[in-house]
């Protein structure tokens, strides 16, 4: 599956710190549990990538609709 392909899979996502100082991204979907642990620096890099992707996605969807003539 490519990153730009639609999917019908629903998942729950949780993000938080662990008791050992890591940042956990926890994904649960269709009977599967996937805990992903990152050190704080890696987590910040992921956060920066998420923000950059959100900005690009926002720019793709921000073409103004044509104004209606009165």
TIZA-325498 format. One line per field, with one value per atom (N, C-alpha, C, O, CB): atom name; y negated, x negated, z negated. Coordinates in steps of 0.001 Angstrom, whole numbers. Glycine has a CB too. Example, Ala and Ser with C-alpha at 12.3 -4.5 7.8 and 13.67 -1.06 7.14 Angstrom:
BEGIN
atom = N_CA_C_O_CB_N_CA_C_O_CB
yy = 5690_4500_3300_3319_4473_2250_1060_-30_-1138_598
xx = -13190_-12300_-13200_-14236_-11308_-12850_-13670_-12900_-13409_-14084
zz = -7800_-7800_-7800_-8465_-9046_-7080_-7140_-7870_-8039_-5725
***
This chain:
BEGIN
atom = N_CA_C_O_CB_N_CA_C_O_CB_N_CA_C_O_CB_N_CA_C_O_CB_N_CA_C_O_CB_N_CA_C_O_CB_N_CA_C_O_CB_N_CA_C_O_CB_N_CA_C_O_CB_N_CA_C_O_CB_N_CA_C_O_CB_N_CA_C_O_CB_N_CA_C_O_CB_N_CA_C_O_CB_N_CA_C_O_CB_N_CA_C_O_CB_N_CA_C_O_CB_N_CA_C_O_CB_N_CA_C_O_CB_N_CA_C_O_CB_N_CA_C_O_CB_N_CA_C_O_CB_N_CA_C_O_CB_N_CA_C_O_CB_N_CA_C_O_CB_N_CA_C_O_CB_N_CA_C_O_CB_N_CA_C_O_CB_N_CA_C_O_CB_N_CA_C_O_CB_N_CA_C_O_CB_N_CA_C_O_CB_N_CA_C_O_CB_N_CA_C_O_CB_N_CA_C_O_CB_N_CA_C_O_CB_N_CA_C_O_CB_N_CA_C_O_CB_N_CA_C_O_CB_N_CA_C_O_CB_N_CA_C_O_CB_N_CA_C_O_CB_N_CA_C_O_CB_N_CA_C_O_CB_N_CA_C_O_CB_N_CA_C_O_CB_N_CA_C_O_CB_N_CA_C_O_CB_N_CA_C_O_CB_N_CA_C_O_CB_N_CA_C_O_CB_N_CA_C_O_CB_N_CA_C_O_CB_N_CA_C_O_CB_N_CA_C_O_CB_N_CA_C_O_CB_N_CA_C_O_CB_N_CA_C_O_CB_N_CA_C_O_CB_N_CA_C_O_CB_N_CA_C_O_CB_N_CA_C_O_CB_N_CA_C_O_CB_N_CA_C_O_CB_N_CA_C_O_CB_N_CA_C_O_CB_N_CA_C_O_CB_N_CA_C_O_CB_N_CA_C_O_CB_N_CA_C_O_CB
yy = 1169_0_-1238_-1332_5_-2159_-3394_-4401_-4238_-3985_-5412_-6400_-7211_-7787_-7342_-7262_-8085_-7258_-7773_-8855_-5991_-5132_-5149_-5067_-3693_-5256_-5250_-3889_-2874_-5599_-3867_-2631_-2675_-3739_-2397_-1523_-1417_-964_-781_-457_-783_-324_-1466_-2567_222_-1191_-2174_-1792_-610_-2251_-2795_-2526_-3579_-4705_-2490_-3188_-4116_-4464_-3601_-3507_-5722_-6197_-6910_-7792_-7132_-6516_-7175_-7560_-6818_-6255_-8704_-9167_-9665_-10418_-10285_-9244_-9707_-9215_-8408_-9252_-9706_-9287_-7925_-7548_-10335_-7199_-5938_-6184_-7255_-4830_-5204_-5323_-5304_-5571_-4204_-4990_-4948_-6098_-6047_-3614_-7149_-8344_-8290_-9073_-8625_-7386_-7309_-7922_-8148_-5825_-8183_-8635_-7460_-6922_-9939_-7070_-5923_-6392_-7177_-4923_-5888_-5997_-4604_-3636_-6492_-4508_-3224_-3173_-4019_-3021_-2164_-2012_-697_345_-2057_-757_426_474_-466_420_1595_1735_3202_4027_1068_3518_4852_5972_6870_5024_5922_6964_6902_7826_8278_5851_5692_4538_3499_5450_4716_3654_3423_4373_4012_2162_1837_680_-481_1483_988_-66_-451_410_389_-1721_-2213_-3201_-4234_-2878_-2904_-3764_-4530_-3977_-2942_-5822_-6708_-7514_-7862_-7650_-7809_-8716_-10119_-10364_-8681_-11030_-12350_-13087_-13773_-13192_-12960_-13627_-13068_-13817_-13483_-11742_-11124_-11565_-11817_-9585_-11657_-12074_-13497_-13800_-11975_-14367_-15741_-15766_-16555_-16609_-14912_-14836_-14384_-14917_-13872_-13395_-12916_-14036_-14221_-11689_-14781_-15897_-16943_-17485_-16541_-17230_-18192_-17682_-18452_-18469_-16371_-15788_-15856_-16129_-14334_-15609_-15709_-17134_-17337_-15261_-18109_-19505_-19895_-20586_-20431_-19460_-19776_-19120_-19733_-19314_-17882_-17198_-17882_-17997_-15720_-18336_-19048_-20340_-20684_-19354_-21053_-22287_-22001_-22724_-23003_-20944_-20595_-20174_-20562_-19459_-19382_-18938_-20123_-20201_-17902_-21045_-22235_-23050_-23559_-23098_-23173_-23935_-23260_-23947_-24087_-21946_-21218_-21454_-21529_-19719_-21572_-21706_-23127_-23356_-20910_-24096_-25471_-26300_-27528_-26142_-25642_-26406_-27050_-26349_-25496_-28370_-29021_-28635_-28483_-30545_-28483_-28176_-29396_-30525_-27734_-29182_-30331_-31119_-30534_-29873_-32437_-33282_-33243_-33242_-34736_-33213_-33200_-34621_-35586_-32617_-34727_-36042_-36379_-35509_-36057_-37620_-38059_-38691_-39119_-39026
xx = -852_0_-901_-1834_971_-627_-1407_-810_320_-1454_-1554_-1113_81_817_-2269_281_1351_2570_3450_833_2642_3764_4822_4494_3283_6079_7187_7285_6898_8510_7798_7950_9236_9667_6742_9840_11038_10713_11620_12024_9437_9029_9151_8650_7583_9814_9930_8954_8755_11397_8351_7382_7498_7934_5947_7101_6998_5527_4659_7604_5249_3885_3769_4565_3477_2765_2484_1011_173_2840_692_-684_-927_-121_-976_-2041_-2353_-3714_-4354_-1287_-4150_-5441_-5346_-4289_-5973_-6456_-6518_-7228_-7794_-7251_-7196_-7825_-9352_-10022_-7348_-9904_-11370_-11891_-13021_-11807_-11063_-11526_-11481_-12156_-12890_-10702_-10524_-9167_-8329_-10624_-8973_-7673_-7079_-7708_-7800_-5873_-5230_-4096_-3239_-4705_-4117_-2974_-2362_-3007_-3393_-1129_-452_699_1593_61_664_1681_2411_1787_1052_3739_4567_5577_6345_5281_5566_6487_6775_5862_5909_8038_8480_7748_7191_8299_7748_7123_5602_4970_7529_5013_3564_3182_3843_3034_2135_1603_156_-619_1724_-214_-1562_-2114_-1816_-1572_-2920_-3557_-4888_-5736_-3777_-5065_-6300_-6937_-6341_-6030_-8134_-8816_-9950_-10711_-9349_-10054_-11069_-11702_-11042_-10456_-13000_-13592_-13049_-12547_-15182_-13142_-12542_-13014_-12216_-12832_-14290_-14778_-14118_-13744_-16296_-13980_-13291_-11830_-11292_-13379_-11196_-9796_-9632_-8658_-9263_-10583_-10523_-10683_-10024_-11610_-11549_-11712_-10416_-10021_-12860_-9748_-8464_-7434_-6671_-7964_-7411_-6470_-6715_-5764_-6586_-7972_-8298_-7835_-7326_-9810_-8013_-7557_-6039_-5509_-8030_-5336_-3867_-3415_-2499_-3290_-4050_-3689_-3960_-3149_-4457_-5090_-5415_-4410_-3990_-6851_-4026_-3037_-1681_-976_-2908_-1312_-33_-37_965_238_-1151_-1243_-1111_-417_-2570_-1781_-1676_-255_264_-2664_376_1750_2703_3608_2194_2497_3345_3204_4193_2982_1987_1750_2419_2902_236_2453_3095_4594_5199_2811_5200_6648_7119_8302_7156_6227_6631_6897_6946_5582_7068_7411_8775_9756_7417_8847_10135_11167_10851_9965_12386_13481_13755_13637_14767_14124_14422_15605_16569_14722_15523_16601_17779_17608_16107_18975_20172_20464_20318_21378_20880_21260_22660_23528_21184_22871_24212_24958_26097_24121
zz = 0_0_0_-799_-1229_874_901_-75_-534_2330_-379_-1368_-860_-1661_-1726_447_1009_1418_2108_2206_1009_1367_267_-917_1625_659_-286_-963_-384_421_-2180_-2931_-3738_-4182_-3852_-3922_-4745_-6163_-6975_-4110_-6469_-7791_-8794_-8565_-7760_-9890_-10970_-12074_-12358_-11520_-12690_-13751_-14841_-14603_-13187_-16027_-17145_-17320_-17187_-18459_-17618_-17778_-19113_-19432_-16613_-19890_-21155_-21162_-20650_-22373_-21733_-21816_-23233_-23780_-20763_-23825_-25169_-25626_-24951_-26143_-26775_-27306_-27997_-28504_-28281_-28012_-28752_-30078_-30298_-27925_-30945_-32262_-32192_-33189_-33161_-31014_-30874_-30018_-29532_-30263_-29829_-29142_-27627_-26958_-29553_-27084_-25637_-25288_-26160_-25129_-24008_-23511_-22740_-21829_-22598_-23111_-22462_-21571_-21976_-23508_-20345_-19437_-19432_-19027_-17957_-19879_-20035_-19040_-19060_-21502_-18165_-17131_-17369_-17573_-15699_-17341_-17514_-16376_-16170_-18901_-15629_-14499_-14235_-14196_-13236_-14056_-13661_-14395_-13763_-12183_-15712_-16511_-16564_-17074_-15991_-16057_-16054_-16972_-16976_-14616_-17738_-18585_-18190_-18076_-20104_-17978_-17534_-18364_-18082_-16030_-19387_-20164_-19507_-19268_-21636_-19221_-18612_-19576_-19882_-17216_-20058_-21015_-20353_-19559_-22180_-20692_-20119_-21241_-22220_-19037_-21087_-22070_-21774_-20677_-22018_-22728_-22542_-21285_-20646_-23737_-20918_-19702_-18445_-17543_-19593_-18396_-17257_-17205_-16128_-17342_-18364_-18419_-17893_-17204_-19854_-18219_-17707_-16189_-15511_-18365_-15652_-14192_-13540_-12503_-13815_-14147_-13625_-13672_-12725_-14429_-14769_-14899_-13818_-13254_-16291_-13526_-12465_-11106_-10292_-12435_-10859_-9596_-9483_-8406_-9474_-10587_-10582_-10271_-9474_-11941_-10895_-10638_-9190_-8574_-11576_-8642_-7247_-6299_-5318_-6906_-6588_-5744_-5836_-4833_-6149_-7029_-7193_-6388_-5761_-8686_-6400_-5613_-4120_-3406_-5894_-3647_-2214_-1858_-812_-1854_-2724_-2464_-2463_-1631_-3512_-3396_-3461_-2180_-1653_-4692_-1682_-451_749_1650_-197_771_1877_1898_2968_1769_712_627_476_225_-503_623_344_1592_1519_-472_2738_3936_3712_3466_5216_3794_3539_4596_5776_3505_4146_5076_5922_5444_4319_7188_8039_7471_6976_9485_7548_7051_8027_9246_6845_7447_8269_8745_7995_7485_10006_10555_10089_10013_12116_9783_9331_10435_10246_8173
***
